[in-house]
């Protein structure tokens, strides 16, 4: 099932597929520097209510991303 990183719920795991065309190049480059690159496994650790940034684990490191960025990362959800 293809979705976005932002649509994950706490406990969901996925594989990054690609970035959409709407993401600004500096954001994409920075995310890739953090390890969010196609083929990488990501787990959503926390998904607070009311649009607060979500917490993700990638490459054994934890990051917080808001919807402005995470909604442009296409993923394949496990399950």
N, C-alpha and C positions, 0 to 999 in steps of 0.2 A: 504494500500500500504506500503510495507516494503522498507526502504531506510537506509541511514546513517545520522547521525547528521550533517555531513559536507554538505550534499546535500540540506539542507533546505535553503529557501530564506527568506528574511526579511518578517515578518508577519506570517510565517508558524508555526504551532504548532504540537506537536507530543507526543507520549508516548515512553519511552525507553523500548526496548524489551530485549536486551542483548548486551554483548561485544563480538567481534569476537576473535578468538584464537591468532591473530597476535599481539594484544596489550600487551605491557610489564606489568607484574603484578604490579609494583609500580605505573604506570599511572592509572590502573584500581582501585586500592585501593584509590588513591588520589581523583579520580573523584567521587567515592562512598562517600568519606568523605565530598565532596562538595554538595552531594545530587543527583548526577547523577546515580541513581540506577534503576533497572528494575521496571516498573510500574509508575515511576515518569513522570509528565507532564513537557514538555520543550517548550519554545517559542523562535524562532530566532528573535532577535530585530534588528540586523544589519548584513548585508552581503556585506562588501566592495568588490570592484573589485580587480583583480590582485592577488588573493590568500591571501589577508590580513586576519588576524584572524577574526572570526565571533563572534558576541556578543549574548549570550543566557541568558534567565531568567529561573531559576529553583528554586522552593521553595522560591519565592519572593526575590531572590538574583540574581545579574547579574555577569556573568563570560564571559571571552573572551577565546576562544579555537582556536588553529590552526588546519590545516588539518591533521597533523601528529597524533593528538589525536582524533579529532572529527570523522575522517573517520572510526574509529574502533568501534563506538557506533551505533548499529543497532536500528532503530526506526520504529514506525508505524505512518505515517503521517495522520493527520486529513483530512477529506474531502472526 
